[in-house]
Amino acid sequence: MNEMDLLTKIEGLEKAIKEHVDFADQYKVTLTDTKQQLVDLHKPEITLKQMEAIERAVEQAVNTYDFNDTDNFEIDYSLDYDGRVQCESHEFINSDDLVGNIVDKICSLFKEVEDDNSQVNTQTVAEKII
């Protein structure tokens, strides 16, 4: 082989490697999606209405919780300039983020499905015969 043939072969191999890298990236994305589908496959189903009910329940629980109760916190004390011991602020003001985090964690245990607005037929066999 001469120099021109080798340069052409090198160029072709580099092009083939680049194309295969693009395919590998596509396969990685597909693999990630497929793994997530496998994880979701075993999750119980939850409707949007059920998710909203969970969110309301968590929100009520957080909003009724007394975050100003000092027994619920580890308090750091400090000394004032006059030598007095004082407690630093312990007020919790960001309950919306707490609610969102709790709901996200709960909802990650389920897979979302469409609401079924049709009524279920609960007729028994005996009712059908009559």
Secondary structure as UniProt FT lines:
FT   HELIX           3..41
FT   STRAND          45..46
FT   HELIX           48..64
FT   TURN            67..68
FT   HELIX           70..72
FT   STRAND          77..79
FT   TURN            81..82
FT   STRAND          85..87
FT   HELIX           95..107
FT   TURN            108..109
FT   STRAND          111..112
FT   HELIX           125..129
//
